[in-house]
Amino acid sequence: MSGTSQDADVDTEARELLEKLVSIPSPTPEEDECAAALAAFFEAHGRDVFIDDVGNVRAPADDSVLYTSHVDTVPGDIPVRIEEGERGPELWGRGSVDAKGPLTALAVAAVRTGMSFVGVVGEEVDSRGARYLVEERNAPAAVVNGEPSGSDGITLGYRGILSGTYRCTSESGHTSRPENNAIQEAIAWWSAVEDRFGDGGEDVPIFEQVTPKPVSVEGGVTADGLAVETTLDVQLRVPPRYSTGDVKALADAELEAGTVTWTDAVEPTMQSPRTPVARAFRVAIREAGGDPRLLRKTGTADMNVYAGAWDCPMATYGPGNSDLDHAPNERLELQELDRAVAVLETVAEELS
């Protein structure tokens, strides 16, 4: 494989960049310092690079494929260190898997192959970087989005997400009264929503189910003692057989009291395994000695945003075990990073 390492199996350049980026905390929306370090990497390799109005790191070049991943992480302080694991050295630290490992692999491969690259901001909260990108530039010929899939995995599907806030107010009264107060109305609505979508059963994969999840709740008697108020923030993950509009209509149909304000909607996506991007990954993974695996993820990623705006083939790929996303023991096997860079270089050659 190409690289600056003396050992052909160890990609020293990629490992050093990963450690540098993981050592710079970048919880949303505090990505500036890490973004600057990423931009400096491209500048050091003679690439044109700039940071756009929302903070994305942009290195435009060959648009045969756009390599992109996110700079931000969830909060959490995990001391950055390299420890010996079962299969070799592992780099510990917040973001090592989600998604500075994929970000590093894509950046290094983009530099070596001359492909376009964007390090986006805000993925962990509202995908503000990806949303800005699709509004500001035309579609590339193909997209590879960076998230952990393992060096042999290719993610082709993500569920969408529908987010909203339920609010209800009722008159205050003695708790012995039979009428529902606002708290009970919130519970009743959410219970009806859960029953509506129900448990798909053991024969239905989670990817194909709507998953309702309350994320925060507040309620009680108002300060003046005259009313009971409740606020319930909710999210519903949406499989490709539904649109977010379908799920919204079904949830609204269960509403008997209070109001729901739907605050965000990102459509699900399921890419074909027969696109040029998927084929290129299968070739590249086999060349690297791996056995390609096609994946569907139950969450939502920036690929959903790209798929909703750009009519081009795409996939998500990157080193790392996604079970360690956001975890207190987040760490990346460095040999996974090495293999992922090699795979991405071959993918670029296949698509260029």
Secondary structure as GFF3:
##gff-version 3
##sequence-region A 1 352
A	DSSP	alpha_helix	12	22	.	.	.	ID=ss1
A	DSSP	alpha_helix	32	44	.	.	.	ID=ss2
A	DSSP	beta_strand	50	51	.	.	.	ID=ss3
A	DSSP	beta_strand	57	59	.	.	.	ID=ss4
A	DSSP	beta_strand	62	70	.	.	.	ID=ss5
A	DSSP	beta_strand	81	85	.	.	.	ID=ss6
A	DSSP	beta_strand	88	92	.	.	.	ID=ss7
A	DSSP	alpha_helix	100	113	.	.	.	ID=ss8
A	DSSP	beta_strand	115	120	.	.	.	ID=ss9
A	DSSP	alpha_helix	128	136	.	.	.	ID=ss10
A	DSSP	beta_strand	143	146	.	.	.	ID=ss11
A	DSSP	beta_strand	150	158	.	.	.	ID=ss12
A	DSSP	beta_strand	160	171	.	.	.	ID=ss13
A	DSSP	alpha_helix	182	197	.	.	.	ID=ss14
A	DSSP	three_ten_helix	206	208	.	.	.	ID=ss15
A	DSSP	beta_strand	211	221	.	.	.	ID=ss16
A	DSSP	beta_strand	227	238	.	.	.	ID=ss17
A	DSSP	alpha_helix	244	253	.	.	.	ID=ss18
A	DSSP	beta_strand	259	266	.	.	.	ID=ss19
A	DSSP	beta_strand	269	270	.	.	.	ID=ss20
A	DSSP	alpha_helix	276	287	.	.	.	ID=ss21
A	DSSP	beta_strand	293	297	.	.	.	ID=ss22
A	DSSP	alpha_helix	302	309	.	.	.	ID=ss23
A	DSSP	beta_strand	314	318	.	.	.	ID=ss24
A	DSSP	three_ten_helix	322	324	.	.	.	ID=ss25
A	DSSP	beta_strand	331	333	.	.	.	ID=ss26
A	DSSP	alpha_helix	334	351	.	.	.	ID=ss27
###
